[in-house]
Amino acid sequence: MKQKDIKIPEATIKRLSTYINCLERLDDKGCQVVSSELLGESCQVSPAQIRKDLSYFGEFGVRGVGYATKSLTEEIKVILGLDCIWPTVLVGVGHLGHALLNFTFFREHGYRMVAAFDSDPGKIGTEVEEGLHIQPIEKLVETASREKAAIGIVTVPASSAQSTADLLVEAGVRGILNFAPFKVRVPDNITLRNVSIVSELDNLAYLLSNKKPRRRLKKKK
């Protein structure tokens, strides 16, 4: 498999992750060969879009027959870099941080949590999952460097987001997933993704508001 020398749309990369989940469910049901129509129905993506997404990376499957489910799953994992382990650290063990640490898909997709950090003295030493205890933020650079962490997940308050990102960069982390409601700045060699749950909810509210007449609040006299 050889990736073509063209820019891959980000939307395509996101759909590839969806394809993996759908393929694994189909495989669990005993489906050994899947057509683009069946995969599209499972993922709610058009068969033409699936074929176009895969065409960026080479030729897959047999025309008129379909794709070998397990083989296509593994091919997509290689494309996404999920054929190896990604040491990951999380900073900010609040409600969201706890939820992410217990998210089983992380482990299933090769993201191995090697450390968790927080600035609250009352949380230090608490076991958040088997063998993983919360460490003080002061240990971040030392521990993340030692564990060769490649990815850092930020779930701290906005006021601490930039300083946390700076520490992750200092520790040698190459990719940051930022859930803090603050857009941090990182060097050009660091891959950054800002995830705003509030923005997504606002977008959803807008879409809902424009699908049916809105009920406006009456102004008090």
Secondary structure, DSSP 8 states (H G I E B T S, - for coil): ----SS---HHHHHHHHHHHHHHHHHHHTT--EE-HHHHHHHHT--HHHHHHHHHTT---SBTTTBEEHHHHHHHHHHHHTTTS-EEEEEE--SHHHHHHHT-HHHHHTTEEEEEEEES-TTTTT-EEETTEEEEEGGGHHHHHHHTT--EEEE-S-HHHHHHHHHHHHHTT--EEEE-SSS-----TTSEEEE--HHHHHHHHHHHHHTTS---------
